[in-house]
């Protein structure tokens, strides 16, 4: 192959040779650029596809599983729900505001491409330590980008996570989940069909922003070369939320009027991806007139037009007789539209310089999409895994002398972040950010349940890099268990899951082992809980200065409330209530991998507890049933920070203290240890006995901890802090480090 062009585009020598074999000739520069973006890690999943096949993807509610723009489940009553999660990690490290903003824009398009109206966004975020100025700059830029785009386009951000850890310095994780609703009969797929049908490019004009983003940004880590990293900024897309809003309304009207045969958003790899994937999925070919693409910059080469990742663009497949009406709808919504392609037989994707002009590229569409490389990369368990497993936190009969100080250090209220977002748009939000999960009514323009019942959906995003660093398989399984319990705490049954698998360099055998183990852990948990995986995203090469991030699989769980009759009780207490710990009978809280061990003592070692899946299923059913029946005054799952943090969060959120008497002075593990399948509930004393009987009947364990009330948080004599102290610590942690910079 001529020179080293393929290497500059991110292709290996073997991949370049494979392209020549597929074509039977040497590709020209345009064709090579198209293969480079489509065969990138971001678009082809060439390092992960082999392993992702092990995930369970089918279920009675699943209408669309992995492989489309978003997964879709049947919510009943003629209503469907679309769900997708994506990463914009590398762009956000280079240009935090636009990287995060265009991440929101892209995930919105994934949803309305399916025919769904986006109704909610969640943003699991991870940054470097807050004492580092660059990490604070990235964090505030990302948060501003999410709020600036989401608020402007008019979709509420209803929750997420925010984590600070040294491993994310210079390489933040910006994962964005979006959920949308649609009538089942409006569902449309991203495929082309019907020879002679036309391909229309809708939305923003095409520029040079984002060219090579998937190959330059998403397939390499970050170095110490400041100038080299700054030079990547042109590869970051630039978003326009107001264009996106017009595009949403135009596309939904086109789908309502059945004017679109297939539709695909333009994200990674731009027009190359949209044309090749729609043609490949439909078993057809496509001719594309590159001169017909509306542009914002003069002098663009064909390879720039075909690989640009300019935002707010869609490709619609339309019958010739419907083109005039499509153009009328686009004019109404002030959305630009151009006929740029036509569906052909034979399966070839041809790029033309004018309909009757020179053929600039001619390749089988499937070779860009389906024939991308599939690697079985070497895997190796880390050499220090046994040492870390044996390095368990010290077992203490009693916690440190100042357990109260430890508790205050672990409290963190993300509400400062949430205040940057409008979470009440559409007025569907029943449980706002800050609860175990968000809860939204299923209603909106174009969506009405046929049977009249008030349905709702719950959303929770969860990850735990410290669990997964110790044991990626069990850590991921525990993360799924926690996420399912979160949606149960707002009365929902978990029905589907999406994932964002954030890992380091796949060329490192230890990283591939982590990824494979995490997938197996997710598969185990999802099968045990009957939760199908309906989509996901893999983000690799998350490394900086030669150091991989900790393995960080993030899951987004969708729960369904069949009949919403009352608001869930939330994370809170009512004075005079009994506090009851409900858990699996074999539960053994451990400090291994706990937030207390890592953040307070800087210790990451040990062995994670094993989940009891039968007990966990029973707990999910009990908790969701109690919430739906109005049995509880408050409920909170016990996860990071253990029992002490869960009780404190319930106290500060309701401004009600508590006195818990465990009958002995609790150990550090009892206070701060972490284990699956545990919740604390606040119930009226007259209900407690009945509730305990239901717990025993389900094969679970119930322990009366004490009573809510007063102005202090007291646990077994080992922990005693003023409620006002806890509130100040809880509310002040994030504003102290982030707000001053955002106001500067």
Order of alpha helices (4+ residues) and beta strands (2+ residues): alpha-alpha-alpha-alpha-alpha-beta-beta-beta-alpha-alpha-beta-alpha-beta-beta-beta-alpha-alpha-beta-alpha-beta-alpha-beta-alpha-beta-beta-beta-alpha-alpha-alpha-alpha-beta-beta-beta-alpha-alpha-beta-alpha-beta-beta-beta-beta-beta-alpha-beta-alpha-beta-alpha-beta-alpha-beta-beta-beta-alpha-alpha
